[in-house]
Amino acid sequence: MNILALESSATACSAALCRDGALIAQSFQRGGLTHSRTLLPMIRDMLDNCGESLENVDVIGAAAGPGSFTGLRIGVATAKGLAWAGGQPCAPCSTLESMAWPLAHMEGKLIVCAMDARRGQVYNALFLARGDSLERISPDRAISLEELEGELKNFQFFKIVVGDGARLCYNTLRERIPDLALAPVHLRMQSAWGVARAAQRLAAEGSLVSGGELAPVYHRLSQAERERLEREQNTKFTIEGDQNHV
């Protein structure tokens, strides 16, 4: 089974081709250009260099969230467009699970996945590395570093933090959680190879969706949506206040 995987949930952008569980090729870029400019050319060049075509891809996996609102929309929209053209099913992969997969070989370690969610929070999930698999310990969620610290103190496993929010977590928590370490640099950032492994699991479980059904999972309202709700709430209070003085 050939899996084409896409990762654009944060500052880095990558694409990977996986065949029967083995990584065939991966293209990774973190050069500051927008994903809308880099992702499609990256996919095209990678497939060309492998002598493959979209017609030979069986599943298209995408990091569906959580993550950057713009980045997720670009990745999911690209996967939907490719699936529409080729008719392939899609794998809506958890960004957090995907970033844990490259560390699954570190058996017995607790993998602390972290993305900077701003507003004093991180997107986080916890996984126990099982050698050739992952055991999910917590759901994907947005959580404060204080709450995460309280949870981590309940686990006796050695802890490895991974993701674009890894250094933020490590710098904040390392003095209070001594058995916490940063993942190696080459395994720390989100990558399409992890998405491919998550997609393989979804395919094995029969959890694929059509391109039309593929959608981002944000886990939190966007800033624009939050500001709109705040304006509506303030307007409601103003109207009610005026009515009370009539």
C-alpha positions in Angstrom: 0.0 0.0 0.0 1.4 3.4 -1.0 0.6 6.3 1.4 1.2 9.9 0.4 1.3 11.9 3.7 1.2 15.7 4.1 2.2 17.8 7.2 1.6 21.6 7.3 0.3 22.1 10.8 3.0 24.4 12.0 6.0 26.4 10.7 7.6 23.4 8.9 6.0 21.8 5.8 6.7 18.2 4.6 5.5 15.4 2.3 6.3 11.7 2.5 5.7 8.6 0.5 5.4 5.3 2.4 5.1 1.9 0.9 4.0 -1.1 3.0 5.2 0.6 6.2 8.6 1.7 4.8 9.6 5.3 4.1 10.4 5.7 0.5 10.9 9.4 0.3 10.4 12.6 2.4 10.7 16.2 1.6 10.9 18.7 4.5 11.1 22.5 4.4 11.3 25.1 7.1 12.4 28.1 5.1 9.8 30.7 6.0 7.8 30.5 2.8 4.1 29.9 3.0 2.8 26.4 2.8 0.5 27.4 -0.1 3.6 28.1 -2.1 5.7 25.1 -1.1 3.4 22.0 -0.5 2.2 21.2 -4.0 5.6 21.6 -5.7 7.2 19.6 -2.9 4.7 16.7 -3.6 5.2 16.9 -7.3 9.0 16.9 -7.2 9.1 14.1 -4.6 6.8 11.8 -6.6 8.8 12.6 -9.8 12.1 11.8 -8.1 10.7 8.5 -7.0 9.3 7.6 -10.4 5.8 7.5 -8.9 2.6 9.2 -9.8 -0.6 10.1 -8.0 -2.4 7.2 -9.7 -0.2 4.8 -7.8 -1.0 6.3 -4.4 -3.6 4.2 -2.4 -4.2 6.5 0.6 -3.6 10.2 1.1 -3.0 11.1 4.8 -3.0 14.7 6.2 -2.3 16.2 9.6 -5.8 17.3 10.3 -5.2 19.0 13.7 -4.6 20.5 16.0 -2.3 23.2 14.7 -2.1 26.4 12.9 -5.5 27.3 11.4 -4.0 28.4 8.1 -1.6 25.6 7.9 -4.2 22.9 8.6 -6.5 24.4 6.0 -3.7 24.4 3.4 -2.8 20.7 4.1 -6.4 19.5 4.3 -7.4 21.4 1.1 -4.4 20.0 -0.7 -5.2 16.4 0.3 -8.9 16.9 -0.7 -7.9 18.2 -4.1 -5.5 15.4 -4.8 -8.1 12.8 -3.6 -10.8 14.4 -5.8 -8.5 14.0 -8.8 -7.3 10.5 -8.1 -10.3 9.1 -6.2 -8.2 7.9 -3.2 -9.5 7.6 0.4 -8.0 10.0 3.0 -6.7 9.5 6.5 -7.5 12.3 8.9 -4.5 12.0 11.1 -4.1 13.6 14.6 -1.2 16.0 14.4 -0.2 15.0 17.9 -0.2 11.3 17.3 1.7 11.8 14.1 4.5 13.6 15.9 4.8 10.8 18.4 5.2 8.0 15.9 8.9 8.6 15.0 9.7 8.0 18.7 7.6 4.8 19.1 10.9 2.8 19.1 11.8 4.3 22.5 9.9 1.6 24.3 8.7 2.4 27.8 9.1 6.2 27.5 6.2 8.6 27.9 6.0 10.8 24.8 4.8 14.3 25.6 3.5 15.9 22.4 3.4 19.7 22.5 2.4 22.5 20.1 2.4 26.1 21.2 -1.3 27.1 21.2 -0.6 30.6 22.6 -2.8 32.2 25.2 -0.9 30.3 27.9 -1.7 26.8 26.5 -0.2 24.0 24.5 -1.9 21.5 22.3 -1.0 18.2 23.9 -1.5 14.5 24.0 0.5 11.8 25.9 1.5 8.4 24.4 3.5 5.5 25.8 6.0 4.1 23.3 5.6 0.4 22.8 8.4 -0.3 20.4 6.4 -0.8 17.2 3.2 0.9 18.3 1.9 3.7 20.5 -0.5 3.5 23.5 -2.6 6.6 23.8 -2.7 7.9 27.4 -4.7 11.1 26.9 -6.9 12.7 24.3 -5.8 15.5 22.0 -6.5 18.7 23.9 -5.5 22.3 24.6 -4.1 22.5 28.1 -2.2 25.0 30.3 1.4 24.2 31.2 0.4 24.2 34.9 -2.2 21.5 34.2 0.2 19.5 32.2 2.8 19.7 34.9 0.3 18.3 37.4 -0.5 15.3 35.1 3.1 14.5 34.3 4.0 14.3 38.0 1.6 11.3 38.2 3.7 9.2 35.7 6.8 7.3 36.7 8.0 6.8 33.1 10.9 8.8 31.7 9.4 11.6 29.7 10.4 12.9 26.2 8.8 16.1 24.9 8.4 16.5 21.2 6.9 19.0 18.7 7.3 22.7 17.9 6.2 23.5 21.5 8.8 21.1 23.0 11.3 23.7 24.1 8.6 25.9 25.6 7.5 22.9 27.7 11.0 21.8 28.6 12.2 25.2 29.6 9.1 25.8 31.7 8.9 22.4 33.4 12.4 20.9 33.6 13.2 22.1 37.1 10.0 20.7 38.5 10.0 17.5 36.4 13.6 16.2 36.5 12.9 13.1 34.4 11.8 15.3 31.4 14.0 15.4 28.2 13.8 17.0 24.8 13.5 14.7 21.8 16.6 14.6 19.6 16.6 17.6 17.2 16.1 15.4 14.1 13.0 13.8 15.6 11.6 16.9 17.4 9.6 18.6 14.7 6.4 17.5 13.1 7.0 15.5 9.9 5.0 13.8 7.2 6.7 10.4 8.0 4.8 10.4 11.3 1.6 11.3 9.4 2.2 8.3 7.2 2.5 6.0 10.2 -0.7 7.4 11.7 -2.4 7.0 8.3 -1.3 3.4 8.1 -2.9 2.7 11.5 -6.2 4.3 10.4 -6.2 2.3 7.2 -5.7 -0.9 9.1 -8.6 0.0 11.4 -10.9 0.8 8.4 -11.1 4.5 9.6 -10.4 6.2 6.2 -12.7 8.8 4.9 -13.5 10.2 1.4 -11.9 13.4 0.3 -15.2 15.2 0.7 -15.4 14.1 4.3 -11.9 15.1 5.2 -11.9 18.2 7.5 -9.6 20.0 9.9 -10.0 19.5 13.7 -9.0 22.7 15.4 -9.8 21.9 19.1 -10.2 25.7 19.7 -11.9 28.7 18.1 -9.8 30.8 15.9 -8.8 34.3 17.0 -11.3 35.9 14.5 -14.1 33.7 15.9 -13.2 34.5 19.5 -13.2 38.2 18.7 -16.5 38.0 16.9 -18.1 36.2 19.9 -16.7 38.8 22.3 -18.2 41.6 20.2 -21.5 39.9 20.1 -21.4 39.3 23.9 -20.5 42.9 24.5 -23.3 44.1 22.2 -25.8 41.9 24.1 -24.7 43.3 27.4 -25.0 46.9 26.0 -28.5 46.3 24.7 -29.7 44.6 27.9 -28.2 47.5 29.9 -30.0 50.1 27.9 -33.3 48.2 28.2 -32.9 48.1 32.0 -32.7 51.9 32.1 -35.8 52.5 29.9 
